[in-house]
Amino acid sequence: MPKVSIIMPSYNKEKYIVKSINSILNQTFVDWELIIIDDCSTDGSVECIKKNQDYRILFYQNEKNIGIANVRNHALEMATGEYIALLDADDISLEYRLEKEANFLDAHPEIDVVFGGFQEIDENDNIKETYFTPLKNPDYIKAKLMVIDVIPNGSCMYRKKFVDQYNIRYRNGYLGMDDYLFWVECSLYGKISGMPDLFLYWRNTAQNGTNTYKYSQEYMQERKEKYAQILRFALKGNGFQLTEEELNLYCRILSEYKYKIISPEEIGAFYHLLCKICRQAKTMKNGAEIQKVFKKQFGLSLENSYLWDCIDVGEK
């Protein structure tokens, strides 16, 4: 039984999957198994995977396409490791990632999920942006997940016993956001912490699964609705009681599509909504962190407002 099980869904990643697999083979930490499940690829992905003969690589092929959430769940059921690490078939793990994350979880039994920073790369491995997280406080991360997903999926490692205990699994039909919902659910039952280390090269291309849904006119409206479902789930799970009108306002302004507040009246309504959330948070364990998150969010939402568009910045 290995210490770490790495889950790698595969679908039409022939161009990148060899680099992803090699990034695991080159890890400084060697006590792992890599579970690759191909979800009926139509390119040469399967042939690329089969070229690797390392006994720690376990390869399975689906008879029909079932979607990435179901693939991850199947791999999770197969996994025998104490810890679960995630890596998509077009991303790259830095060589020390598994060692540092496993050591962190060994040293911090109170933490259930750990994640790190990442660098965004293009289809030719060129670095575009670097994202390091200063987020270490589990109570703050739990509050922040009510606003936005702050956890880079492919940089994470979590305890298998924890997700099995609470039956936390990936949910199909969330159009590339099943990981966001998964982390929200983890935050409701356990503790998540970040590390100030670079763990991942995240490949952002037009063919990226998230981009396929997020920027496609065919899926955009449904994705908006699914994103709103996640926000509602997070609020309810954290114990907040809001009216339907308030929930609609919350989900509209905090949409991932960067909604711009359209009027002073809407600003007032959003302000009173966040005040209500902050008042309810006073009785909660992480109430101070919740208030900090939403005070900051009001400023960010106000900054992203049409009200500033009418100002001539050159006028004295």
C-alpha positions in Angstrom: 0.0 0.0 0.0 1.6 3.3 -1.1 1.6 6.4 1.0 0.2 8.6 -1.8 -2.2 7.8 -4.6 -2.2 10.2 -7.6 -5.4 10.5 -9.6 -5.0 11.4 -13.3 -8.1 11.6 -15.5 -7.2 11.4 -19.2 -9.1 12.5 -22.3 -7.4 13.5 -25.5 -4.2 14.8 -24.0 -1.8 13.0 -26.3 0.3 16.2 -26.7 0.9 16.7 -23.0 0.3 13.4 -21.0 3.9 12.1 -21.3 5.2 15.3 -19.6 2.5 14.9 -16.9 3.5 11.3 -16.2 7.2 12.1 -16.2 6.6 14.8 -13.6 5.4 12.0 -11.3 8.2 9.6 -12.2 10.7 12.3 -11.4 9.4 13.0 -7.9 11.8 13.0 -5.0 9.1 11.1 -3.1 8.9 7.5 -4.4 6.2 5.8 -2.3 3.2 6.4 -4.6 0.8 4.9 -7.1 -0.4 6.7 -10.2 -4.0 5.8 -11.2 -4.7 6.9 -14.8 -8.2 6.4 -16.2 -8.7 7.2 -19.8 -12.2 8.3 -20.6 -12.5 7.1 -24.2 -9.8 9.3 -25.8 -10.0 9.5 -29.6 -6.3 10.6 -30.1 -3.1 8.7 -29.3 -3.3 9.2 -25.5 -3.7 5.5 -24.7 -0.6 4.6 -26.7 1.4 7.2 -24.9 0.3 5.9 -21.5 1.0 2.3 -22.3 4.7 3.1 -23.1 5.3 3.5 -19.4 6.2 0.3 -17.7 6.7 1.5 -14.1 4.8 -0.9 -11.8 3.5 2.0 -9.8 1.4 3.2 -12.8 -2.1 1.7 -12.8 -3.9 2.2 -16.1 -7.6 1.7 -16.8 -9.8 2.4 -19.9 -13.4 3.3 -19.8 -15.8 1.5 -22.2 -17.8 4.7 -22.5 -17.2 8.4 -21.7 -18.5 9.2 -18.2 -17.0 12.7 -17.5 -14.2 13.9 -15.4 -16.1 13.9 -12.1 -17.1 10.3 -12.4 -13.6 9.4 -13.5 -12.1 11.0 -10.4 -14.6 9.2 -8.2 -13.7 5.8 -9.7 -10.0 6.5 -9.2 -10.7 7.6 -5.6 -12.4 4.2 -5.0 -9.5 2.3 -6.4 -6.9 4.3 -4.5 -5.1 2.5 -1.7 -2.9 5.4 -0.5 -3.2 7.2 2.8 -3.1 10.5 0.9 -4.7 11.5 -2.5 -2.9 13.9 -4.9 -4.5 15.3 -8.0 -2.9 16.0 -11.4 -4.7 16.6 -14.7 -3.2 14.9 -17.8 -1.9 18.2 -19.3 -0.4 19.7 -16.1 3.1 19.2 -14.5 4.0 18.7 -10.9 7.3 20.1 -9.6 9.6 17.3 -8.5 9.4 18.1 -4.7 5.6 18.5 -4.6 4.6 15.1 -3.2 7.4 15.0 -0.6 6.6 18.4 0.8 2.8 17.9 0.9 3.1 14.4 2.4 5.5 15.7 5.0 3.1 18.6 5.8 0.2 16.3 6.3 2.3 14.0 8.5 3.3 16.9 10.6 -0.2 18.5 10.8 -2.8 15.8 11.7 -5.3 18.6 12.2 -5.2 19.6 8.5 -7.2 17.5 6.0 -6.4 19.2 2.7 -3.2 21.0 1.7 -2.4 23.0 -1.5 0.2 25.3 -2.9 1.1 27.8 -5.6 1.2 27.3 -9.4 2.5 28.9 -12.6 0.2 29.2 -15.6 1.8 27.9 -18.8 0.6 27.8 -22.4 0.6 24.9 -24.9 4.4 25.4 -25.4 5.3 25.4 -21.7 5.8 29.2 -21.7 5.2 30.7 -18.3 2.4 33.3 -18.3 1.5 34.1 -14.7 2.6 33.0 -11.2 0.2 32.5 -8.4 1.4 32.0 -4.8 -1.1 31.8 -2.0 -0.7 33.6 1.3 -3.7 31.7 2.6 -2.8 29.4 5.5 -5.7 29.9 8.0 -8.3 27.2 7.5 -11.0 29.5 9.0 -10.2 32.2 6.5 -10.1 29.7 3.6 -13.5 28.3 4.6 -14.9 31.9 4.5 -13.2 32.7 1.2 -14.7 29.7 -0.5 -18.2 31.3 -0.1 -17.0 34.0 -2.5 -14.6 32.3 -4.9 -12.6 29.1 -5.5 -9.1 29.9 -4.1 -7.7 26.3 -4.4 -5.7 25.2 -7.4 -7.0 21.7 -8.0 -3.8 20.1 -9.4 -1.7 21.4 -6.5 -3.8 19.6 -3.8 -3.3 16.6 -1.5 -5.8 15.3 1.0 -6.5 12.5 3.4 -8.4 9.6 1.9 -9.8 8.7 5.3 -11.3 12.2 5.6 -13.2 12.2 2.3 -14.4 8.6 2.9 -15.6 9.4 6.4 -17.8 12.2 5.2 -18.5 10.6 1.8 -17.2 13.6 -0.1 -17.1 13.0 -3.8 -17.0 14.9 -7.1 -20.4 15.7 -8.5 -21.1 15.2 -12.2 -22.7 17.9 -14.3 -21.0 21.0 -12.9 -19.3 22.0 -16.2 -15.7 22.1 -15.0 -16.5 23.3 -11.5 -16.9 19.9 -9.7 -13.6 20.7 -7.9 -14.9 24.0 -6.5 -17.9 22.2 -5.0 -15.6 19.5 -3.7 -13.5 22.0 -1.8 -16.5 23.8 -0.4 -17.7 20.5 1.0 -14.3 19.7 2.4 -14.2 23.0 4.1 -17.6 22.3 5.8 -16.2 19.1 7.4 -12.5 19.6 7.8 -9.6 22.0 7.6 -7.8 23.3 4.5 -4.4 25.0 4.5 -2.1 26.4 1.9 1.7 26.2 1.6 3.9 29.1 0.3 5.5 26.7 -2.3 5.2 26.3 -6.0 3.8 22.9 -6.7 2.3 23.0 -10.2 2.6 24.1 -13.8 -1.1 24.6 -14.8 -1.7 24.5 -18.5 -4.2 27.0 -19.7 -5.2 26.5 -23.4 -8.4 27.0 -25.4 -8.9 23.2 -25.1 -8.8 23.3 -21.3 -12.0 21.8 -20.0 -12.8 24.8 -17.9 -12.4 27.2 -20.8 -14.5 25.0 -23.0 -17.5 25.5 -20.7 -16.7 29.0 -19.3 -16.4 30.8 -22.6 -18.8 28.8 -24.8 -22.1 30.4 -25.6 -23.6 27.0 -25.6 -22.8 26.4 -21.9 -22.4 29.9 -20.5 -25.9 30.2 -19.0 -25.9 26.8 -17.5 -22.5 27.4 -16.0 -23.8 30.6 -14.4 -26.6 28.6 -12.9 -24.3 25.9 -11.6 -21.9 28.5 -10.1 -24.8 30.1 -8.3 -25.8 26.6 -7.0 -22.3 26.3 -5.5 -22.4 29.7 -3.9 -25.8 28.9 -2.4 -24.6 25.5 -1.1 -21.6 27.3 0.5 -23.8 29.9 2.3 -26.3 27.3 3.5 -23.5 24.9 4.6 -21.9 27.7 6.6 -25.2 28.3 8.4 -26.4 31.6 6.8 -30.1 32.3 6.4 -31.0 34.6 3.5 -34.1 35.4 1.5 -34.5 34.2 -2.1 -34.1 37.8 -3.2 -30.9 38.2 -1.2 -29.5 35.0 -2.6 -30.2 36.1 -6.1 -28.5 39.4 -5.5 -25.5 37.6 -3.9 -25.1 35.2 -6.8 -25.5 37.9 -9.4 -22.8 40.2 -8.1 -20.4 37.4 -7.2 -20.7 35.7 -10.6 -17.5 34.4 -12.0 -18.1 36.5 -15.1 -17.2 39.7 -13.2 -20.6 41.3 -12.9 -20.6 45.1 -12.7 -22.9 46.8 -10.3 -25.3 49.0 -12.3 -26.7 51.6 -9.8 -26.4 53.2 -6.4 -29.5 51.3 -5.3 -27.9 48.0 -6.1 -24.8 49.0 -4.2 -27.0 49.8 -1.2 -28.8 46.5 -1.4 -25.5 44.6 -1.6 -24.1 46.6 1.3 -27.1 45.7 3.5 -26.9 42.1 2.4 -23.2 41.8 3.4 -24.0 43.6 6.7 -26.6 40.9 7.4 -24.1 38.2 6.6 -21.6 39.8 9.0 -24.1 40.1 11.8 -25.1 36.4 11.4 -21.3 35.5 11.4 -20.8 36.9 14.9 -22.1 33.7 16.5 -19.9 31.5 14.3 -16.5 30.0 15.1 -14.8 31.7 12.2 -17.0 34.9 12.4 -14.0 37.3 12.5 -12.6 35.7 9.3 -16.0 35.8 7.6 -16.4 39.5 8.4 -12.9 40.2 7.0 -13.7 38.4 3.8 -16.9 40.2 3.1 -15.6 43.6 4.1 -12.9 43.2 1.5 -15.4 41.8 -1.0 -17.6 44.8 -0.8 -14.6 47.0 -1.7 -13.7 44.8 -4.6 -17.3 44.7 -5.9 -17.6 48.5 -5.6 -14.4 48.9 -7.5 -15.8 46.7 -10.3 -18.8 49.0 -10.8 -20.3 51.0 -13.7 -20.4 54.0 -11.4 -16.7 54.7 -12.1 -17.3 54.6 -15.9 -18.9 58.1 -15.9 -15.8 59.7 -14.3 -13.4 61.6 -16.6 -10.1 60.9 -14.9 -8.5 63.7 -16.8 -10.9 66.3 -15.5 -9.9 68.5 -12.5 
